């Protein structure tokens, strides 16, 4: 059953990080603590079109925040509630990603509308909002992910031009490894895919999982098959995690 908005918007107030509040009816109660932050793009323009869909009860989708290309942050769902942004998804054993995450939608034409970089104004609004969320809920850097990470079969957003390195510079997500202790340690594609599962991906469709990993960690070449560079990146990420160096 969908909760009624009455009484559930106590924390939805305009602030230096949130410029507007438009309550979406599309939410429910969480069943898990918040341990993830998921980035999306809307693939709809203008931003008013995305806002209308994210607040349409018949559409059945929402997010906690929508950030326009001009940098205007609109809150749609209270963080204490479960927004409907990730759909069928999985990450590191979590099958109900919506219950465990906060979702941020970025106003953007997406791949269907002429994919391009994200605006400076939008990123300037995103970084402090993400920083506050990560700090407040003690979200591990490895759990700040893209929609394509948690739903590789269905989704490719926020895409290869999303500046993960910028978030990493602020300590908000894991940086891409640039020094490797081993060359490709995986003898074949099957071994690489199993390692992807160990890292946290849904490997139901192995090639799609590989593409999602490439989109996140080697965005300049997305080919859907592992090679020595990709293997070294994944090995390093697993090694750092197992050593307890990264979280």
Buried (B, 14 or more C-beta within 10 A) or exposed (E): EEBEBEEBBEEBEEEEBBBBBEBBBBBBEBEBEBBBBBBBBBBBBEBEEBBEBBBBEEEEBBBBBBBBBEBBBBBBBBBBBBBBBBBBBBBBEBEBBBBBBBBBBBBBBBBEEEBEEBBEBBBEBBBEBBBEBBEEBEBBBBBBBBBBBBBBBEBBBBBBBBBBEBBBEEEBBBEBBEEBEEEBBBEEBEBBBEBBEBBBBBBEBBBBBBBBBBBBBBBEEBEEEBBEBBBBBBBBBBBBBEEEEBE
